Amino acid sequence: MFAPILKGLLLGLILSISIGPVIFAIIKQSLTNGKPAGYAFVAGVSASDISLLLVCNLFASLFTLVLEHKATIALFGAGFLLVTGLYTLFFKKIVIENGDESVDLVTNKRDLVKSFFSGYLMNTLNPSVFLFWFAWTAAIGATAEDSNNPISYKLIVFGTCLSFVLVSDLLKVVLAGALRPKLTEKSLIWINRASAIIILTFSAALFYSAIRYY
């Protein structure tokens, strides 16, 4: 019982500290739109991880097909990040409520849904995330065969991993929310621009990878 939990924790730690556009997007969502939007974005990312993990476990044979179309997947991912980065850099407006700055920004249901799907798509359209899950699904699956109950072993490993990542992402939202009252509109604008540049950088990297695949 201890071995699969430990592996799940280590796997979750690797995924939670991996530097990518998602981690910066979580912080940006929380700082500019408030904690509700940050939580919705994290929920989208978590739902994406669960979806990809299920695909990798139930349809492992699709991996060959994915490899054959990895350039197309990379282009879609790069295009999504490009649009997100350009919108964040040139069109996203920063608004700080007057009065008590400790109060979270008001976010309607439509905004929450948009934040959810933004997190889901940003995570899903990143080929490296899919490859990450498939590689570890294969590795954990091979290890699970030596256990008495392979299915239970994998459930514990990946359940622990996903729980750890979800908690760490929620913690990022909380910490970002704690910093928000101390931030001015000018500082938020610079954070917004930095986030956009980081997202555009990852977009360029994906475009370069897609060109290399072709």
N, C-alpha and C positions, 0 to 999 in steps of 0.2 A: 504493500500500500504506500509506503514512504517513497519508493523509487519513482513511480509515475507522478506523484505530487511534486517531487523535487524537479523532475524533468519538465513538468508543466510550468513551474515557477521560473526555471532558467529560460525556457522558451519564451515565456511572457516577458521576461526582463529584456531579452534580445530584441523582441518586437517593439516594446514600449520605448526603448531608448534609441531605436533606429532613426537616423536623421532623414526626414523626407518632407514633402510638402504638407502632409496631413498634420504633423505636430505643430507646424507654424499656423496652419489654418485654424486649428482648435484654439490656439491662443488668440488669434486675430478675431475670430467669431466672438469669443468671450469678452474681449476688450472693447470691441466696437459695437456689438449688438446686445451685450448683456449675457448673464449666465443661462437664461432659458435657451437662447440660440446656441450657446456652447454645448449645452446638454443634448439638444436636438442633433447637432452636428456629430457629437460623440456616438449617439444612438445609431446614426446612419453608418458611421465607420464600423461600429460593432456588428450591425446587421450585415454589412458587406463581408466582414471577416467570417461570420457564421456561414454566409452563402458560399463563399469561396472554399471554406473548409469542407462543407457538405459536398460540393462539386468534386473536390479533390479526392474525397473518400469514396463517393458513390460512383463517380465516373472517371476513374483513373485512366481508363483507356483513351479519354479525350486529350490527354497530355500530348500525344503525338500530333493530333490535329492542331492543338494550340501552338506547338513549336513550328508547324508549317505556316501558321498565320501570325506569328509573333510580330512581324513588321507592321501588319495592319492594326493589331491591338496597340502597338506602341504609338502609331500615328493617331488613333482615336484618343488615347490617353494624353498625348502631347497636345492635341487640338483642344481637348477639354481644359487642360491646365493653362493653355495659351489664352483662351477666352476668359477663364477665371482670373488670370493674372492681369490682363488688360482692363477688365471691368474694375478690378480692385484698384488698379493704379490710376485710371483716368475718370471713372464714373462713380465709384463708391463714395457716398457722402458721409462724413463723420458728424454726428450730432451728440452733444452732451446736454442732458437735461439740466434745467435751472433748479436751484434749490439744493435739496439733500442729495449729494453725489453718491451716497452709499446705497441709494435705491437703484435696483436693477432697471435697465431700459425696458419699456413696455414693448412686448413682442406679440403680435397677433398669431392666430393659428396658421394663416397662410405663410407667414415668415418662418414659423417653426417647421412647416412641411418643406419649405425651400431649403432650410438649413439641413434638415435630415437627408434629403436627396442629394444635396451638394456633398455632404460627407460620404454618402453611399457611393456616388459616382466617382469622386476623387480617389477613393480607396480601390474601387473595383477596376477602374480603367488604368491603374498602375500595374504594368506587367510584372514588375519585380515583386509585388505583393502576392500575385498568383503563384509565381515561381517559388517564393518563400514558403507558402503553404503546401505546395505540392512536394517540394523537397523534404520538408519535415514530416508530411503525411507518409511518404515512402519510408523515411528513416524510422519513425515511431512505429509504423506498421510492421516493419521487419523485426523490431525489438519486441513488439507485442506478441508475435508468434511464439516466443519462448515462454510466455506467461501462461498461467492456467486458464485465464479468461481474456483473450485478446480484445474483445469488444469492450469489456469493462475497463481494461487497461488504457485503451485509446480514449474512452470517454473521460477518464480521470485526468489524463495528460492534457487533452485539449480543453476540457472544462476548466481546469486550473489555469491554463494559459490564457484563455479568453477572459476569465474573471479577473486575472491580474492586470491584463491590458486595459480592460474596462475601468477598473478602479484607478489605474494610473492616469488614464485620460480624463476621468472625472476630477481627479486631483489637480490636473493642469487647469481645468476650468475654474475650480475653486480658488487656486492661487492667482490666476489671472484676474478673477473677480475681486480679490483682496487688494490687488494693485490698482484697479481702475479708479477708485476715489482719489488717488494721489496723482493721477495723470491729467494733464491739460489737453485741450483740443489740439494744440500744436503737436504735442508729443504723440497723441493718437494718430495724427496724420502721418507722422514719420514712421510709426510702427506699421501703419497700413501700407505705406510705400515699400518699406523693407520686406513685408510679407509678400507683396506683389512681385517684387524683384526676385525673391527666393522661389516663388511659384513659377515665374517665367524662366528662371535658370533650370529648374527641373524639366520644364517643357522643352527647352532647347536640348537638354541632355537626351530626352526621349526621342526627339526628332532626329538627333544624331545617331541614336541607336537604331531607329527605324531605317535610316539610310544605309547603315552598315548591314542590316539584315537583308536588304534588297541587293 
